[in-house]
Amino acid sequence: MNTYKDYCDQVKEDFNGPGMFVIYELFESEHHQRHVPAWEVRKLGEQGAMFAEEQIKRGKRFVHVCNNDMVITAMRIPVKEGRVTEDAIRFIVVKEKNVKLKDCEIVTMGKDGGFSHWPKGFCDEYANMSLELL
């Protein structure tokens, strides 16, 4: 299993440019937060996006491991509002354990906060639950 340090080392080695790299794991791991109130999750996501923007300005990189759809959605809001540039955050979708990040799918955002594309399993739990309600 990749540790946080493994992810950081791989981002440093395989990816160019500053900003936030969000590692989105499609499997259960020790990195995932549990039992966080919704209002706090939104706050974490928006603050994370603002932090990413600061890293861009400083020419630095930051790695964050997350599989919480709500945090990811909250990161999109400041991008749509123009408070964060769309290239400040890149998502690396990790579909299985012990895989190299350079072999994973990269998802970026547009100025509207929309994703460049939507890999199967990426931030789809809320949409799946909503479809069940129809």
C-alpha positions as CSV (number, residue, x, y, z in Angstrom):
1,M,0.0,0.0,0.0
2,N,1.2,3.5,-0.8
3,T,1.9,5.7,2.2
4,Y,1.5,9.4,2.2
5,K,5.3,9.7,1.8
6,D,5.2,7.4,-1.2
7,Y,2.6,9.6,-2.8
8,C,4.6,12.8,-2.1
9,D,7.8,11.2,-3.5
10,Q,5.9,10.1,-6.7
11,V,4.4,13.5,-7.2
12,K,7.8,15.2,-6.8
13,E,9.3,12.7,-9.3
14,D,6.6,12.4,-11.9
15,F,4.6,15.7,-12.1
16,N,5.6,19.2,-13.0
17,G,4.3,22.5,-11.7
18,P,3.1,23.9,-8.4
19,G,-0.3,23.5,-6.8
20,M,-2.3,20.8,-5.0
21,F,-2.3,17.2,-6.1
22,V,-5.3,15.4,-4.7
23,I,-4.9,11.6,-4.5
24,Y,-8.4,10.2,-4.9
25,E,-8.3,6.5,-3.9
26,L,-11.1,4.2,-5.1
27,F,-10.5,1.7,-2.3
28,E,-10.7,1.9,1.5
29,S,-7.5,3.0,3.1
30,E,-6.0,4.4,6.3
31,H,-5.9,7.9,4.7
32,H,-9.6,8.5,4.7
33,Q,-11.3,10.7,7.2
34,R,-14.4,9.5,8.9
35,H,-17.2,11.1,10.9
36,V,-16.7,14.7,10.0
37,P,-19.8,17.0,10.0
38,A,-21.0,18.2,6.6
39,W,-20.4,21.9,7.4
40,E,-16.8,21.1,8.4
41,V,-16.2,19.1,5.3
42,R,-17.3,22.0,3.1
43,K,-15.0,24.3,5.0
44,L,-12.1,21.9,4.7
45,G,-12.6,21.7,0.9
46,E,-12.8,25.4,0.3
47,Q,-9.8,26.1,2.6
48,G,-7.9,23.4,0.8
49,A,-8.6,25.1,-2.6
50,M,-7.5,28.4,-1.2
51,F,-4.3,26.8,0.1
52,A,-3.7,25.3,-3.3
53,E,-3.9,28.8,-4.8
54,E,-1.3,30.0,-2.4
55,Q,1.0,27.1,-3.4
56,I,0.7,28.2,-7.0
57,K,1.7,31.7,-6.1
58,R,4.7,30.4,-4.2
59,G,5.7,27.9,-6.8
60,K,5.2,25.0,-4.3
61,R,3.4,21.7,-4.4
62,F,1.1,20.1,-1.9
63,V,-0.2,16.5,-1.8
64,H,-3.6,15.7,-0.2
65,V,-5.1,12.2,0.0
66,C,-8.9,12.2,-0.1
67,N,-11.9,10.1,-1.2
68,N,-14.6,12.3,0.2
69,D,-16.9,13.5,-2.6
70,M,-18.1,16.4,-0.5
71,V,-14.6,17.7,0.1
72,I,-13.8,17.5,-3.6
73,T,-17.1,19.2,-4.5
74,A,-16.3,22.0,-2.0
75,M,-12.9,22.5,-3.7
76,R,-14.7,23.2,-6.9
77,I,-16.7,26.1,-5.5
78,P,-13.9,28.7,-5.1
79,V,-12.7,27.8,-8.7
80,K,-16.2,28.5,-10.1
81,E,-16.3,31.7,-8.1
82,G,-13.0,32.8,-9.5
83,R,-11.2,32.9,-6.1
84,V,-8.9,30.0,-7.2
85,T,-7.5,29.3,-10.6
86,E,-8.5,26.1,-12.4
87,D,-4.9,24.9,-12.6
88,A,-4.3,25.1,-8.8
89,I,-5.7,21.6,-8.2
90,R,-5.2,18.4,-10.1
91,F,-6.8,15.1,-9.1
92,I,-5.0,11.8,-9.5
93,V,-7.5,8.9,-9.5
94,V,-5.9,5.8,-8.0
95,K,-8.0,2.7,-8.8
96,E,-5.9,0.1,-7.0
97,K,-3.3,-0.3,-4.3
98,N,0.4,-0.2,-5.0
99,V,0.2,1.5,-8.4
100,K,2.5,4.3,-9.6
101,L,0.8,7.7,-9.8
102,K,2.2,8.4,-13.2
103,D,0.1,5.4,-14.5
104,C,-3.1,6.8,-13.0
105,E,-5.8,9.0,-14.6
106,I,-5.5,12.8,-14.1
107,V,-8.6,14.9,-13.7
108,T,-8.4,18.7,-14.0
109,M,-11.0,21.5,-13.6
110,G,-12.2,24.2,-15.9
111,K,-13.0,27.8,-14.8
112,D,-16.6,26.7,-14.1
113,G,-15.4,24.2,-11.5
114,G,-16.4,21.3,-13.8
115,F,-14.1,18.3,-14.3
116,S,-12.2,17.7,-17.5
117,H,-13.7,14.2,-17.5
118,W,-15.4,11.8,-15.0
119,P,-13.6,8.5,-14.5
120,K,-15.8,5.6,-13.2
121,G,-15.8,5.7,-9.4
122,F,-14.5,9.3,-9.1
123,C,-16.8,11.4,-7.0
124,D,-19.9,9.5,-8.0
125,E,-21.4,8.3,-4.7
126,Y,-23.6,11.3,-4.2
127,A,-24.9,11.1,-7.8
128,N,-25.5,7.4,-7.4
129,M,-27.5,7.9,-4.2
130,S,-29.5,10.8,-5.9
131,L,-30.4,8.5,-8.8
132,E,-31.8,5.9,-6.3
133,L,-34.2,8.6,-5.1
134,L,-35.7,9.1,-8.6
